[in-house]
Amino acid sequence: MKIIAVGAVTAGGKTTAVNAVRERLPRAASLHFDDYSFEGEVEDFSKWISEGADVHVWDLSPLKENIERLISSGEYDYLLLDYPFAYEHRMIKDYLDCCIFIDTPLDIALARRIMRDMKEASADDIREEIDTYLKYARILYVKMQEEQVSSVDHVIDGSKSLDEIINEITEIVLSC
């Protein structure tokens, strides 16, 4: 089984892309980081960043167990991970055959996030969200982009159309 991690900033398109690529490939499964609750999960991201942003504070045992279960099942040729850490986390890195980062411009990701998550929000709520983004979240996203772009096997331009992104990821997966 080939295991491919796909990362991006929040609202960068990773979940949409992973689900679409999984549908295109025979014998493919996917696991999504956001579907898990992990011990050591970070609550205060600004503090975490100021302390060095150590990805190992997350205990990824539940994800690792599901990866091992899917490998041993023999049912799949591909496992796509919607996963933010690429090769960085020691619990998962040895399972990965390939890491892809969708490099979505931060303005596009922010706009998507507001449109997706704040449909019913008031103008004050949206302003508060943007203030938090500017003070804290953007710093994390810039750091993530810098680290991911330099540590993955493939970088995809996240400003391309969804079809172009899905086609590129599918080609990469098939060539891994």
Contacts in CASP RR format, 6 or more apart in sequence:
PFRMAT RR
TARGET T0000
AUTHOR 0000-0000-0000
METHOD contacts of the structure
MODEL  1
MKIIAVGAVTAGGKTTAVNAVRERLPRAASLHFDDYSFEGEVEDFSKWIS
EGADVHVWDLSPLKENIERLISSGEYDYLLLDYPFAYEHRMIKDYLDCCI
FIDTPLDIALARRIMRDMKEASADDIREEIDTYLKYARILYVKMQEEQVS
SVDHVIDGSKSLDEIINEITEIVLSC
1 70 0 8 1.000
1 71 0 8 1.000
1 74 0 8 1.000
1 76 0 8 1.000
1 77 0 8 1.000
1 78 0 8 1.000
1 79 0 8 1.000
2 77 0 8 1.000
2 78 0 8 1.000
2 79 0 8 1.000
2 97 0 8 1.000
2 98 0 8 1.000
2 173 0 8 1.000
2 176 0 8 1.000
3 67 0 8 1.000
3 78 0 8 1.000
3 79 0 8 1.000
3 81 0 8 1.000
3 95 0 8 1.000
3 96 0 8 1.000
3 97 0 8 1.000
3 98 0 8 1.000
4 78 0 8 1.000
4 79 0 8 1.000
4 80 0 8 1.000
4 81 0 8 1.000
4 96 0 8 1.000
4 97 0 8 1.000
4 98 0 8 1.000
4 99 0 8 1.000
4 100 0 8 1.000
4 172 0 8 1.000
4 173 0 8 1.000
4 176 0 8 1.000
5 81 0 8 1.000
5 83 0 8 1.000
5 85 0 8 1.000
5 86 0 8 1.000
5 92 0 8 1.000
5 96 0 8 1.000
5 98 0 8 1.000
5 99 0 8 1.000
5 100 0 8 1.000
6 14 0 8 1.000
6 17 0 8 1.000
6 18 0 8 1.000
6 21 0 8 1.000
6 80 0 8 1.000
6 81 0 8 1.000
6 82 0 8 1.000
6 83 0 8 1.000
6 99 0 8 1.000
6 100 0 8 1.000
6 101 0 8 1.000
6 102 0 8 1.000
6 169 0 8 1.000
7 14 0 8 1.000
7 82 0 8 1.000
7 83 0 8 1.000
7 84 0 8 1.000
7 86 0 8 1.000
7 99 0 8 1.000
7 100 0 8 1.000
7 101 0 8 1.000
7 102 0 8 1.000
7 148 0 8 1.000
7 152 0 8 1.000
8 14 0 8 1.000
8 17 0 8 1.000
8 101 0 8 1.000
8 102 0 8 1.000
8 103 0 8 1.000
8 104 0 8 1.000
8 109 0 8 1.000
8 158 0 8 1.000
9 104 0 8 1.000
9 106 0 8 1.000
9 109 0 8 1.000
9 141 0 8 1.000
9 144 0 8 1.000
9 145 0 8 1.000
10 109 0 8 1.000
10 113 0 8 1.000
10 137 0 8 1.000
10 141 0 8 1.000
11 104 0 8 1.000
11 109 0 8 1.000
11 110 0 8 1.000
11 112 0 8 1.000
11 113 0 8 1.000
11 116 0 8 1.000
11 117 0 8 1.000
12 102 0 8 1.000
12 104 0 8 1.000
12 108 0 8 1.000
12 109 0 8 1.000
12 112 0 8 1.000
12 158 0 8 1.000
13 102 0 8 1.000
13 104 0 8 1.000
13 112 0 8 1.000
13 158 0 8 1.000
13 165 0 8 1.000
14 82 0 8 1.000
14 102 0 8 1.000
15 32 0 8 1.000
15 34 0 8 1.000
15 82 0 8 1.000
16 162 0 8 1.000
17 102 0 8 1.000
17 162 0 8 1.000
17 165 0 8 1.000
17 166 0 8 1.000
17 169 0 8 1.000
18 30 0 8 1.000
18 32 0 8 1.000
18 80 0 8 1.000
18 81 0 8 1.000
18 82 0 8 1.000
19 30 0 8 1.000
20 162 0 8 1.000
20 166 0 8 1.000
21 28 0 8 1.000
21 80 0 8 1.000
21 166 0 8 1.000
21 169 0 8 1.000
21 170 0 8 1.000
21 173 0 8 1.000
22 28 0 8 1.000
22 29 0 8 1.000
22 30 0 8 1.000
22 78 0 8 1.000
22 80 0 8 1.000
24 166 0 8 1.000
24 170 0 8 1.000
25 77 0 8 1.000
25 78 0 8 1.000
25 170 0 8 1.000
25 173 0 8 1.000
25 174 0 8 1.000
26 77 0 8 1.000
27 75 0 8 1.000
27 76 0 8 1.000
27 77 0 8 1.000
27 78 0 8 1.000
28 76 0 8 1.000
28 77 0 8 1.000
28 78 0 8 1.000
28 79 0 8 1.000
28 80 0 8 1.000
29 70 0 8 1.000
29 75 0 8 1.000
29 76 0 8 1.000
29 78 0 8 1.000
29 79 0 8 1.000
29 80 0 8 1.000
30 79 0 8 1.000
30 80 0 8 1.000
30 81 0 8 1.000
30 82 0 8 1.000
31 63 0 8 1.000
31 66 0 8 1.000
31 67 0 8 1.000
31 70 0 8 1.000
31 79 0 8 1.000
31 80 0 8 1.000
31 81 0 8 1.000
31 82 0 8 1.000
31 83 0 8 1.000
32 81 0 8 1.000
32 82 0 8 1.000
33 63 0 8 1.000
33 81 0 8 1.000
33 82 0 8 1.000
33 83 0 8 1.000
33 84 0 8 1.000
34 82 0 8 1.000
36 62 0 8 1.000
36 63 0 8 1.000
37 62 0 8 1.000
38 58 0 8 1.000
38 59 0 8 1.000
38 60 0 8 1.000
38 61 0 8 1.000
38 62 0 8 1.000
38 63 0 8 1.000
39 58 0 8 1.000
39 59 0 8 1.000
39 61 0 8 1.000
40 57 0 8 1.000
40 58 0 8 1.000
40 59 0 8 1.000
41 58 0 8 1.000
42 48 0 8 1.000
42 57 0 8 1.000
42 58 0 8 1.000
45 136 0 8 1.000
45 137 0 8 1.000
45 140 0 8 1.000
46 135 0 8 1.000
46 136 0 8 1.000
46 139 0 8 1.000
46 140 0 8 1.000
48 54 0 8 1.000
48 57 0 8 1.000
49 136 0 8 1.000
49 139 0 8 1.000
49 140 0 8 1.000
49 143 0 8 1.000
53 140 0 8 1.000
53 143 0 8 1.000
55 85 0 8 1.000
55 88 0 8 1.000
55 89 0 8 1.000
56 89 0 8 1.000
56 90 0 8 1.000
58 89 0 8 1.000
59 91 0 8 1.000
60 89 0 8 1.000
60 91 0 8 1.000
60 92 0 8 1.000
61 91 0 8 1.000
63 83 0 8 1.000
63 91 0 8 1.000
63 92 0 8 1.000
64 91 0 8 1.000
64 92 0 8 1.000
64 95 0 8 1.000
67 79 0 8 1.000
67 81 0 8 1.000
67 92 0 8 1.000
67 95 0 8 1.000
70 76 0 8 1.000
70 79 0 8 1.000
71 79 0 8 1.000
71 95 0 8 1.000
78 173 0 8 1.000
80 173 0 8 1.000
81 92 0 8 1.000
81 96 0 8 1.000
83 92 0 8 1.000
84 144 0 8 1.000
85 92 0 8 1.000
86 96 0 8 1.000
86 99 0 8 1.000
86 101 0 8 1.000
86 148 0 8 1.000
86 151 0 8 1.000
86 152 0 8 1.000
87 93 0 8 1.000
87 96 0 8 1.000
87 99 0 8 1.000
87 151 0 8 1.000
87 152 0 8 1.000
88 147 0 8 1.000
88 151 0 8 1.000
97 176 0 8 1.000
98 153 0 8 1.000
98 154 0 8 1.000
98 172 0 8 1.000
98 173 0 8 1.000
98 176 0 8 1.000
99 151 0 8 1.000
99 152 0 8 1.000
99 153 0 8 1.000
99 154 0 8 1.000
100 152 0 8 1.000
100 153 0 8 1.000
100 154 0 8 1.000
100 155 0 8 1.000
100 156 0 8 1.000
100 169 0 8 1.000
100 172 0 8 1.000
101 145 0 8 1.000
101 148 0 8 1.000
101 149 0 8 1.000
101 152 0 8 1.000
101 154 0 8 1.000
101 155 0 8 1.000
101 156 0 8 1.000
102 156 0 8 1.000
102 158 0 8 1.000
102 165 0 8 1.000
103 145 0 8 1.000
103 148 0 8 1.000
103 149 0 8 1.000
103 155 0 8 1.000
103 156 0 8 1.000
103 157 0 8 1.000
103 158 0 8 1.000
104 158 0 8 1.000
104 159 0 8 1.000
105 158 0 8 1.000
105 159 0 8 1.000
106 138 0 8 1.000
106 141 0 8 1.000
106 142 0 8 1.000
106 145 0 8 1.000
108 158 0 8 1.000
108 159 0 8 1.000
109 141 0 8 1.000
110 130 0 8 1.000
110 133 0 8 1.000
114 121 0 8 1.000
114 126 0 8 1.000
114 129 0 8 1.000
114 130 0 8 1.000
118 125 0 8 1.000
118 126 0 8 1.000
118 129 0 8 1.000
121 129 0 8 1.000
149 155 0 8 1.000
153 172 0 8 1.000
154 168 0 8 1.000
154 172 0 8 1.000
156 165 0 8 1.000
156 168 0 8 1.000
156 169 0 8 1.000
157 165 0 8 1.000
158 165 0 8 1.000
160 168 0 8 1.000
END
